[in-house]
Amino acid sequence: MEKIFTIRDIDGQREHMWSTRRIEEEVAACSRRNISRYFLRYLPKDAPILEAGCGLGAWVIYLSGLGYEIAGIDNDPNVIDRLKRWRPGVRVGFGNVLNLPNEDNSLGAVISLGVVEHFEEGCGAALREAYRVLKPGGGLFLTVPMENVFRMFFAHPLRRLYLWWRKRGGDRIHFGEYRFRKSEVEDMVRASGFEPVLFAWDDFLPKTMSLGIWADFPPLQACRLYEMNALGKGAALLLNTLSPWIAAAGVLCLARKPGR
């Protein structure tokens, strides 16, 4: 597990993440993500679903449009207000993933995409809360950033060097997130009482796209959201042709709450 630091504090990270992104672009990107096919295959259509930490609500909007009974919560009131102004009827609200507004054993699935890794004290409390609200047999759809081969041997050493340089210049460094190996994700969900069902890489399906490379190397980004310049596309194509696991941004774990 790699502990990632950033020059932005938590509020700065949130502002940087959402301020320049358009809801329409986020929704359009959903169908191009590898995890979308696992949602369509395994999410229940006969039980309520919660996205715990929905951000701009892209997956809530996308999946509700496909007939799923899904709602979302987020702890950023500015994001919720923006969503409500964009589409007043969208089922999102302010909430805390450590204190979900749902009763025990009430949900068919909980979706958590790139959320729990931001708790410096660890992911356990958020996972236990998801366990509480799931029905026996209900599914946890969890993604976290992956400590992949590309990051281990290239991106992370460069990041450490860059942060060392920024600290020498007087910048403060803040905790950003944890990045996990697949085996660590399995251990984490088992420790919270879940039974892992499957693992998959989390990134874009087109081989010339890579959310992992896009996020770690801003100079390779193009003007459009999640698009890369020619050099970035070449790097993505090379690594994804070898294996999508090499540079994938994250890992998806589908886990079940025992019983039924």
C-alpha positions in Angstrom: 0.0 0.0 0.0 1.4 3.3 -1.1 0.7 6.5 0.8 0.3 9.4 -1.7 0.9 13.0 -0.8 -0.1 16.2 -2.6 0.6 19.9 -2.3 -3.1 20.6 -1.9 -5.1 20.2 1.4 -8.4 18.3 1.4 -10.4 21.3 0.4 -8.0 22.2 -2.3 -8.1 18.6 -3.6 -11.9 18.7 -3.8 -11.9 22.1 -5.5 -9.3 21.0 -8.0 -11.2 17.7 -8.7 -14.6 19.2 -9.5 -14.3 22.8 -10.4 -13.3 22.3 -14.1 -15.4 19.2 -14.8 -18.7 19.2 -16.6 -21.5 16.8 -15.4 -22.3 16.0 -19.0 -18.7 14.9 -19.7 -18.6 12.8 -16.6 -21.8 11.0 -17.5 -20.7 10.4 -21.1 -17.5 8.8 -19.7 -19.3 6.1 -17.7 -20.0 3.8 -20.7 -16.3 3.8 -21.7 -15.2 2.6 -18.3 -14.4 -1.1 -17.9 -16.3 -1.3 -14.6 -19.6 -0.3 -16.4 -20.0 -3.9 -17.7 -19.7 -5.3 -14.2 -22.4 -2.9 -13.0 -24.7 -4.0 -15.8 -24.1 -7.7 -15.1 -24.3 -7.8 -11.3 -26.2 -4.8 -9.9 -29.7 -5.7 -8.8 -32.7 -4.2 -10.5 -35.1 -5.3 -7.8 -33.5 -3.6 -4.8 -32.3 -0.1 -3.9 -28.7 1.0 -4.6 -26.7 3.7 -2.9 -23.5 5.4 -4.3 -21.7 6.4 -1.1 -19.6 9.4 -2.2 -21.2 10.2 -5.6 -19.2 13.3 -6.5 -20.8 15.0 -9.6 -23.4 12.1 -9.7 -22.3 10.7 -13.0 -23.0 7.1 -12.1 -26.3 7.9 -10.4 -27.4 9.6 -13.5 -26.1 7.0 -15.9 -27.5 4.0 -14.0 -30.8 5.5 -13.2 -31.2 6.1 -16.9 -30.8 2.4 -17.4 -33.6 1.6 -14.9 -31.7 1.0 -11.7 -33.2 2.3 -8.4 -30.1 4.3 -7.3 -29.5 7.3 -5.1 -26.3 9.1 -4.1 -24.8 11.0 -1.2 -21.7 13.2 -1.0 -20.2 15.4 1.7 -19.5 18.4 -0.5 -22.6 20.7 -0.4 -21.3 22.7 -3.4 -21.4 19.5 -5.5 -24.9 18.6 -4.4 -26.1 22.1 -5.1 -24.6 22.0 -8.5 -26.3 18.7 -9.3 -29.6 19.9 -8.1 -29.4 23.0 -10.3 -28.4 20.9 -13.3 -31.1 18.3 -12.8 -33.6 19.1 -9.9 -35.0 15.5 -9.9 -31.7 13.7 -9.5 -31.7 11.5 -6.3 -28.7 12.9 -4.5 -28.2 14.5 -1.2 -25.7 15.6 1.4 -24.3 12.8 3.5 -21.4 11.1 5.2 -20.1 7.7 4.1 -19.2 7.0 7.7 -22.8 7.5 8.8 -25.1 6.4 6.0 -28.7 7.6 6.1 -30.0 4.0 5.5 -31.4 1.4 7.8 -29.6 -1.8 8.6 -30.0 -4.5 6.0 -31.9 -2.3 3.6 -29.9 -2.0 0.4 -29.2 -4.4 -2.5 -25.9 -2.8 -3.4 -23.5 -0.1 -2.2 -21.2 1.5 -4.8 -18.0 3.2 -3.6 -15.8 4.6 -6.3 -12.6 6.2 -5.3 -13.7 7.3 -1.9 -12.4 5.1 1.0 -8.8 5.6 0.1 -9.0 9.3 1.2 -9.3 8.4 4.9 -5.8 8.6 6.3 -6.9 6.6 9.4 -7.8 3.7 7.0 -10.8 2.3 5.1 -12.3 0.1 7.7 -14.9 2.4 9.1 -16.4 3.2 5.7 -16.5 -0.5 4.7 -18.1 -1.5 8.0 -20.8 1.1 7.4 -21.5 -0.2 3.9 -21.7 -3.7 5.4 -24.3 -2.5 8.0 -26.8 -1.1 5.4 -26.5 -4.0 2.9 -29.0 -6.8 2.9 -27.6 -10.3 3.4 -26.3 -11.3 0.0 -26.1 -7.6 -1.1 -23.1 -6.5 -3.1 -20.3 -4.0 -2.4 -18.9 -2.5 -5.6 -15.6 -0.9 -4.5 -12.9 0.8 -6.5 -9.7 2.2 -5.0 -6.5 3.5 -6.7 -4.2 0.7 -7.7 -0.5 0.3 -6.9 0.2 -0.9 -10.4 3.6 -1.8 -12.0 3.8 1.5 -13.9 3.3 3.5 -10.7 5.6 1.4 -8.6 8.6 1.7 -10.9 8.0 5.0 -12.7 5.2 7.3 -11.5 5.7 7.1 -7.8 9.5 7.6 -7.8 9.0 10.7 -9.9 6.2 11.9 -7.6 8.5 11.6 -4.6 11.2 13.5 -6.3 8.8 16.3 -7.3 7.4 16.6 -3.8 10.9 16.7 -2.3 11.6 19.6 -4.6 8.4 21.4 -3.7 9.1 20.9 0.0 12.6 22.4 -0.4 10.9 25.4 -1.9 8.7 25.9 1.1 5.5 24.1 0.1 3.5 22.1 2.7 2.7 18.5 1.8 -0.7 16.9 2.6 -2.0 13.4 2.6 -3.9 12.6 -0.6 -4.8 8.9 -0.8 -3.7 5.4 -0.4 -3.0 3.1 -3.5 -3.5 -0.6 -3.1 -2.3 -3.9 -4.6 -5.1 -6.3 -5.4 -4.2 -8.6 -2.6 -4.4 -5.7 -0.1 -7.9 -4.9 -1.3 -9.0 -8.6 -0.8 -7.6 -8.5 2.7 -9.3 -5.2 3.4 -12.8 -6.3 2.4 -12.5 -9.7 4.2 -11.5 -7.9 7.4 -14.8 -6.0 7.1 -16.8 -9.2 6.8 -17.3 -9.3 3.1 -16.7 -12.3 0.8 -14.9 -11.2 -2.4 -16.6 -12.4 -5.6 -14.4 -10.9 -8.4 -11.7 -8.4 -9.2 -11.3 -6.3 -12.4 -9.1 -3.4 -13.5 -10.7 0.0 -13.4 -9.9 2.3 -16.3 -11.2 3.2 -19.8 -11.8 0.5 -22.3 -10.2 2.2 -25.4 -6.5 1.3 -25.5 -5.5 4.8 -26.3 -7.0 6.1 -23.0 -5.6 5.7 -19.5 -7.1 7.3 -16.5 -4.0 6.2 -14.5 -1.5 7.9 -16.8 -3.9 10.9 -17.3 -4.1 11.5 -13.5 -0.4 11.0 -12.7 1.1 13.0 -15.6 -0.8 16.3 -16.3 1.7 17.2 -19.2 0.2 14.3 -21.2 -3.4 15.6 -20.8 -5.2 17.1 -23.8 -7.8 19.9 -23.6 -10.9 17.5 -23.4 -11.6 15.7 -20.1 -9.7 12.4 -19.8 -8.2 12.8 -23.3 -4.5 12.7 -23.8 -2.1 14.2 -26.3 -0.2 12.1 -28.9 2.5 11.1 -26.5 0.1 10.1 -23.8 -2.0 8.1 -26.3 1.1 6.3 -27.5 2.1 5.4 -23.9 -1.4 4.2 -23.1 -1.6 2.1 -26.3 1.8 0.4 -25.6 1.0 -0.4 -21.9 -2.6 -1.4 -22.5 -1.6 -3.7 -25.4 0.7 -5.5 -23.0 -1.8 -5.7 -20.2 -4.5 -3.3 -19.0 -3.4 -4.1 -15.4 0.0 -2.4 -15.9 -1.2 1.2 -15.8 -4.9 0.9 -14.8 -6.0 3.7 -12.4 -7.8 1.4 -10.0 -9.0 -2.0 -9.1 -12.7 -3.0 -8.8 -13.7 -5.5 -6.1 -17.2 -6.9 -6.1 -17.8 -8.4 -2.6 -20.9 -9.9 -1.0 -22.3 -9.6 2.5 -22.7 -13.2 3.6 -26.2 -14.7 4.0 -29.5 -14.6 2.1 
